[in-house]
């Protein structure tokens, strides 16, 4: 059903007049004007916030009992970003860490941070890693690292009897 433009405009104008009468019967124009002129008795209260205070107390670093009386070690944490860019996947993903016994631990590799995340803690707890322990990561497949753990005893000597060459092969 197609209505002519003139007929449509006439019906629209009629509806507008009916709506205007209804609004006047409900005193809406008067109420609307009263709301515009009235000021709010009080503004709504804002939530009061406490200022943040930065803690400045010094907390001792948690150290292994084996090394608590020695100075803090100087070592680089994480994987070399140059190595990661050249050899590892460009996107985040699951990698595997294989220990010397051949057991595997899945870990999350974060490409942007060039580091290991989810699963790393389980690996370190399962292997009882402590300050002073050194790890050698050998990339054996694009997403698999063979991990060699070299432990240092109280005297500073390596506790492992095995010696490895740069490729990770036992000497």
ABEGO torsion letter per residue (X at the ends): XBBBAAAAAAAAAAAAAAAAAAAAAAGAAAAAAAAAABBBABBBBBBBBBBBBBBABBBBBBBBAAAAABBBBBBBBEBBAAAAAAABBABBBBBBBBBAAGBBBBBBBBAAAGBBBBGAAAAAAAAGBBBGBBBBBBBABAABBBBBBBBBBAAGBBABABBBBAAGBBX
